[in-house]
Amino acid sequence: MIEARYLNIDGALGFVEILTPDTSTDGTPTVLCLHTAGQSGVQWRHVASALSRRGYRVIVPDLPGHGRSEPAVGGPVTDLVVYANWLWKVLDLLGVERPYVIGCSIGGKLTLELATRPERPLAGAIAMAAEAGPGRVNVGGLRRELEDVAGPSRGDRTYLGTLASVGHSVPAEAAQLIATMHKREDPEISSSDLIAWGTHDVRNRLARITCPLHVVAGEQDPWIQTGAVEKVAALLNSARPDYARYTMLDGIGHYPMEEVDDFASLA
């Protein structure tokens, strides 16, 4: 069953898609799926259905200002902590206490943020395309760019930038579809997201992680350093042996859930 809901959070409506398996019970595990900068839950359209068929209740929100969610009352968000707090309010309204969380890019960083909050433990976490330290972007340049984000070339830049971020193992037709879908983004929102990406840092909180962690990196991802992602697992395992694992995906770029066929079987 697929349900679409609007939740009133902090004075604005947030959109959430909920997929429930046919055999759902009170004990059905819940997975929260988090999208990338400037995008929306549509990135999970294939994976969410597959996870539901595997017996999970799947919650796919659009972050404030993304997809079908209204903008945050205070304007575009430039701090991932704000998004993380908003996500807990979503889960509270839906009565979810201990979900699994899987996210990519800023969604991966949000996964790390949520997983390092001992007051709200998770059942498990998969953080993709996310380092524990600040993201590798020019925050100052992005702040200047916010003054001129509506130029006609921005859509083309998003399209071409997405193509450059998809791994070489992905067929050209599939890569072009991913880029075309991404071109729908709001440039002011996506630039603000990237500022949040470039300033978020949980390195000093990794020891507080509340659940087993799987970190994933695409071997051809230009937004991260795979070694830095692997280091997240190494640092955690040095404190808590066998609590984290690392996977590098050959031939894959920044969007594993869109690039990998049958991604749900890997998750």
Secondary structure, DSSP 8 states (H G I E B T S, - for coil): -EEEEEEEETTEEEEEEEE--TT--TT--EEEEE--TT--GGGGHHHHHHHHHTT-EEEEE--TTSTTS---TTSS---HHHHHHHHHHHHHHHT--S-EEEEETHHHHHHHHHHT-TTS--SEEEEES--SS--SS-HHHHHHHGGG---TTHHHHHHHHHHHHS-TTS-HHHHHHHHHHHTTS-HHHHHHHHHHHHH---GGGGGG--S-EEEEEETT-TTS-HHHHHHHHHHHHHHSTTSEEEEEETT--S-HHHHSTTHHHH-
